Structures are given as C-alpha cells and as structure tokens.
Amino acid sequence: MKRIVLFLSIIMGCQLAGVHTLFALTAPAYNQEKFYLIQFSNSKLYLTAGSNNANLTTQQATLESATDRQLWKFVGTQSGFQLVNKAGQYVVYSTSASRLQGQASADASGWALTDGTTYWQLKWNGASGSRAYMNQWGGTGVGQSLGLWSSGDTNNQFVLIDPEDPDLPEFRTSGISSFVPEHPLTLWYNQPATSTGVANPWMEYSLPIGNGRLGASLFGGIKRDEIQFNEKTLWTGSPTDLGNYGQYKNFGSVFIEDLSGTIGHTKETEAKDYYRYLDIQNATAGVHYTTADGQTTYDRTYLSSFPDQVIAVRYRATGRERLTLRVSMSPGEDINANYAVQPNSDDYDLRITGSLTTLK
C-alpha cells in the first residue's frame, strides 16, 4: 500500500468551505405556469420547437433571447406528464419519423423524468424496449434533431434552467475581440473552458502548467475557477504495468468561487473583455476580464515553480469592486481519499489522505 499526504496552505482573505458540488440541480414544478429552458449538458444547446409537426432541434439561446418555443412547462407528475412550451406545443414522439416533434395535441403515452442527481433524462412512456430516452440524434451541434436512445448516453443528459432564478455553472461572458500576447508562443482563448460546450473541457480546452513533479490544469472559470492538480508519484500499479492497475491518478481539484455579486447572468452584469492564456515562454498562465461597466478589472496569474515546488495563484481586483472568494477542495474520485480542514493562526491547511494499491 502507498500512503499519500498532501498539504495546501490557503493564505487568501476569503471564506473557506468544504467539498464543492457543481450546482444544485433544478427540479421542475408540476402543473404550474412555470417555464424552463432545457439545456443539454454536453452541447450547452437548448430544446427548441419549430412549426407544428416539425422535428424538435437543438438551438442556441440566452436568458434574454429565449423564445416561447424554447420555454417548457411540466403538466402531470414526474412519472407521467406532458411537456408543453409557451407557444402551446406539446413534445410528441412520432413513430413514423422516429423523432421528437412539436405538435398541437398531447403525446398519447406521456413522458417521465429519471435520474436527477447531476442531470435529468427524459423517458418516453410508450417505448417497449430500452431505447426510450430523448437523445441528441447523431451527435451534438446546432440544429440536431432529437430521437430516442438507451439510458445513460451523454447525449441524453440535460439540466433545467429557470429564467427567473438561474443557477448556471458559469456567468455570462463577453470575450475580447483581439488580444496581443507579450510573447508569440502563447495560447489564448476568449471564453472559459467550461463555456465551450464540448463533452470533455479538460481534454480539449484546459491549459496545463507544471514543474516536473506538480502539474495543474486550468479552466479559467469566472463563477467557479477550477484548478485540477496532480503529483507524479500518485500512481497505482507498477511503472511497467499499463493495464488495469498501472496508471496515473487525478489528485483532485481546488475550487475558487466568486461570491462578490458583481458578475452575473445578464447583459448588465456580464464579464466583459474576457481572455485567458498560457505563455509558453514564461511558463505562466492567466485570466483577465472586467465588470460590465468597465469600472473594475480582474486578473489572475498561475505558475508552477520548480525551485519552490509549489503551484501558486494570484487573484487581483483593480478598481471599485473587491474580491470576495470562497475556496474549497475535492479529492479525485478514484484515489480512496479523505480530506480535512485544519485552521492555523492566520490561515488554513487542506489535507488529503488516502492509499492506492501498488504492484512490485
């Protein structure tokens, strides 16, 4: 057995919290004039009806631009209901077209909501086999039609967004139109990794830093910044075994939430001129954005120092508003770890302890 102990010192003036969850999953209110946006978890697109008897599709939307054909209410109970949009159209499964359509009359079999932990699935009660769940048919993208597929597929998963009280994983962001980096060997993006709509933002859009022993992946979130970290000895199995046992493990993530209330989900409270970057020449990364009125600028700098053997992050606000942050940490899902928060005289230690099986 291999024992792992990690200490992280938090010396920022902020509130300290425990393990953090992404956000509370919104459950629908039934038999009320309460309408929701239905957003697919991987594509970040929305269930949208066209004309009567036309296939439902996935389309873009914002809280301000959502149309009556994108706002849905639930009539019935969780195990048997009709899904009706603000334009009066019902979600109906057409057996002849093998697609979900918007129609003027209710579906004869009705629908059910399943799961409800980190996402929802919509089940057609008229299905006789396992292919019973609403699915972005043929993949993700704007304009995809909806069919039925088996439970658990990532193209099934969606969340409900209440336009009157949104609990979205990210604030509204307006990216910078142009950016000239200090050095030419620089990667930069004008949106957070978690706003890209890809299935695996860690793989495709997070930015890596490291010093040969400690590494981190940076997502650049505004509402919640995630710093996923690792250490080179966190290995299960032997160095020559690349099968079921031999692999590196995810140590965990540090989360930093913005509690200031200055950035939000509307045009009036959006983050403006956003960019994030990885300067390969300097081996530093950063994030920059301003408040919607331009009165406050927020900057972050990330680095992984070899001489000091530390990953360091600096958060800075310049202007009228101040930083109000909450820091939390979560161990990797499969390292059998526990964590503890230990207050010191002027800061806190976050301690992860656990064990992994190794092969000789």
N, C-alpha and C positions, 0 to 999 in steps of 0.2 A: 504494500500500500504506500502511496505517496501522499504526504500531507502538504497542503498549500495554505499559506497565510499571507494576506495582503493588507497593508495599511494605507489608507488615503487620508491625508490631512486637509481639512477644509478650513481655510482662514479668511473666507469672504464674509462680509457683513450681510447675512441673509438668514432666512428661516431654514431649518434642517428638517427633512422628512424621511420616512421610511421607503419601502419598495413602492415604486410608482406604477400605476396602470395607465394604459394609453389614454382612454377617456371613457366615461360612462356610456354604455350602450343604451340608446334611446328606445324605449318600448312604446308602441302605439296606443293611443286612446281609442277605444272602440265605440261606435255608434254616437260619435260626436262630430260637429263641424270643425274637425281638427285635421289639417292637411300637412303632409310631409313630403320632402324630397327623398327619393330613393336613389342612393348613390352606391354604385358598385365599388367594392373595396379596392380592387386592384387597378382599375382603369380610371377611377375618380369621375366617371361619367354618370349620367342620370337617366332613369327610366322615363321615356317620353312617348306620348301618343301622337299620331298624325291625324288624318281624317278617319271617319268611321270605316271599319272593316280593313284598315291598313295595318301592317305589322308594326308593333312597338319597336322602338330603336333606342340606342344609347346616344345621348347628346350632351353637349356642354351646357352649363348653367351657372349662375351666381345667385346669391340670396336676393339681389336686386332685380335680376333679369328673368327669374323663373316664371314660366308661363302657366296658365291654367291647365295645360296638358301635361305638365310636369309635377303638379301638386296632387297628392293622393290621400284619400281618407279610407278608413277601415270600417266596414259595416258588417257586424256579426260578432263572432268570438274568435279566439286565437286558432282554434281547430277547424273553424268553418266560417269564412267571411267572404265578402265581395270587396274588391279594390276598385275604387271609383275616383276619377280625377275631378278637378274643379270645373271642368267643361262638361261633366256629366257622362263621361265614357267609362265603361267597365273593362277591366282586364279579362279577356276571354282566351282560352286555348282553342285554336282552330285545328281540329284533327285533319282536315283536308290540306291545310297549308303547313301543318306541323310547326306552327309559330304562334306566339302570343300576339293578340291583336287588341285594338281598342274598338269596342262595339257599343251600340246604344242600349243593349239589354244585358242582363247579368249572366255570368257563367253558370251553367246548369249544375256543375259539381262543386264549385266554390274552391277556396284556397285555404291554406294553413301556414302559419309561421313556425319554423323549427329552429333549433339551436338557441341563440340568444345569449351567448357568453361574450364572444368578441365580435360576432357578426350574426346576421339573420340569413335564412334561406326561405324561399317561397315555394311551397309544395302544392301542386295541382291535385285536388282530391279525386279527380276522375281517372288517374293513372292506374293501370293494372300491374305494371312492373316497377322496376327500380328507377327508371328514367322519368322522374316525376317533378324535378326541381327546375325553376327558372334559371336559364343559363345564357350568358353572352355567347351566342352561337358562332362557332368558328374562330373564336379569339376576341381580343379587345380592340377598341378603336371607335371613333365617332361613326355613327350610322349602322352599327352592328344590330342585326335582328335578334330576337330572343326566342329560344326553343326550350326543350326540356332535356335534362341530363341527370346523372346519378348524384346522390348526396355527397357533399364534401369537396366537389370540384371548386377550384379557386374562382372560376368564372361565375359561380352561383352566388358568391358571398356579397352581401350588401349591408349598409347601415341606413338608418332613418335620420334625417336632419329636419329639425323643427325650425322653420324660418324665423319664428318669433323668439326662439331661445336656442340658438345654435350651439352645439357642443362639438365643434370640429377639431380635428387633431392639429390643424395649422391655421394661423391667422391669414387674412387676405394680404397678398404680397404683389407689389408692382416692381418688376425688375428694372435695373438700369439699362438704358438703351445702348450705351457704349462704355467701354472700360479699357484704359491703357495701363497694363501692369507695370510695375517697376522693372521687372526683368522679363525677357522674351520667353524663357522656359517657365511659363505659368499656365496652369489650367484654371479656368474660371467659368462660373455659371451665374445666371441671373434669377435663380429660384432655389429654395431649399431642396435637398434630395427627396424629402418626404412629400413634396408637392409635384413631383414629376409624373405620377400616375403609373409608373412601372411596377411590375409584380415584385421585384426584388431591388429596392433602392440601395441597399448596402452593396450589392454586387455591381450595379450599374452607375451609381452617381455619388456614393460617399467618397470622401477624399482621405487618403491614408497618410499618416505620419509615423515615424518610428526611429529608434536609435540602435537597432540590432538586437535588443532584448525586450524593450517595451514598445508596443505598437498601438495605434488607435485609428479608428475610422470615424470621420466627422460628417455629420448630416446637415449641419447649418440651419437647424430649425429656429424659428422665432418664438412661437408659443412654448415649445419644449425643445431644447438643444440636447441631442444625444451624443455622447462620446463613448463609443463601444471600444473596449480596450482588451489587450491580450499581453501575455508574457511567454517567452519562448520555451520555458520548461513546463508549461501547462500542457502535458501530453499524456494520453492514455495509450498503453501498448508499448512495444519496443520500437527503437528508431528504424528497424528494418521491416517492421510489420505495417503494411499499408492497407490491410484488410479491415475486418470489422472492429479491431481493437486499436490499431495504430493510427492515431490522428490527433492533430491539434484541437484544442477546445476553446470555445469562447469564454473568456474570464467573466465578462459582464459589461454593464453599461452604467455610466454616470449620467443623470438627467438634471438639467437646469431649466426650471420653468420661469417664465415671465409672469409675475403677479402684479405688475405696475398698473395695468388697466389702460395704458396709453396706446397700445396697438390692439386692433380687434378685427372683426369680420366684415366691416362695411367699408365703402369708399372713403368715408370721412375719417376712419380710424386705421386704414391700411398702412403697412410698412412700404415706404417708397424708396426708389433707387437702390434696391437690394442687389448685392452681389456677394459671392463667396469665392475663395481662390485657394490654390496650392502653389506656392512659389517654390519650384524645384531647386532653383539655385541657392536660395536662402534656407531651404528646408523649414519653411514656416507656412502656416495656413491662416486664413482669416475670414471674417464676415463683416459686412458693412450695410447699414440701412438707416433711414431717418423716419421720424414721425410724419404723418400725412401733411402737417403744416410746415414741415422743414425746420421746426424750432429746436429739435433735439436729434443728435446723431449718435448712433450706437455702433461700436466697433469691438471686435474680438480678435485676439491673436492666440494661435495654438502653436506649440513646439514640443518636440521630444528631445531632451538633452542627453547626449551620451556622457559627458563628464559628470553631470549631476544625477544621472539615472532617474529621470523624472519626466513625466508628461505635465506640462504647465499650460494653463489657460488664463488669459487676462480679459475681463469684461470691463468696458468703459462707456459711460454716457457723457456726452458733451452738450450742454445747453440747458433748457428749462427743466426737463424731467430727470428723475433719478432712477437708479437701478433698484428694483425690488425683485429678488430672486429666491427660489426655493430649490435646494439641492437634495437629490435622492440617489439611491444606487440600487441596482438589481443584479444578483449573480447570474451567470449563464445558466440556461435551462437544464443542461445535462452534465453539470460538474458536481452534483450532490453537495452543494454548498449551503451554509447558513451565513447570516451576516448579523452584525451588532453595531450599534451607535454608541460611542463612548465619549462623553464630554470631558474636555480638559479645562485648564484655567482660562484660556482665551480662544479655544477653537474646538473642533470635534475630530475624532478618528472614526472612520468607517472601516470595519474589519470583516473580511470574508474568510471563513474557514471551511475546509472540505477535504475530500480524499478521492483519488482516482486509482483504478487498477492499472498496474504496470506489469509488463512481461519481461523476464530476464532473458 
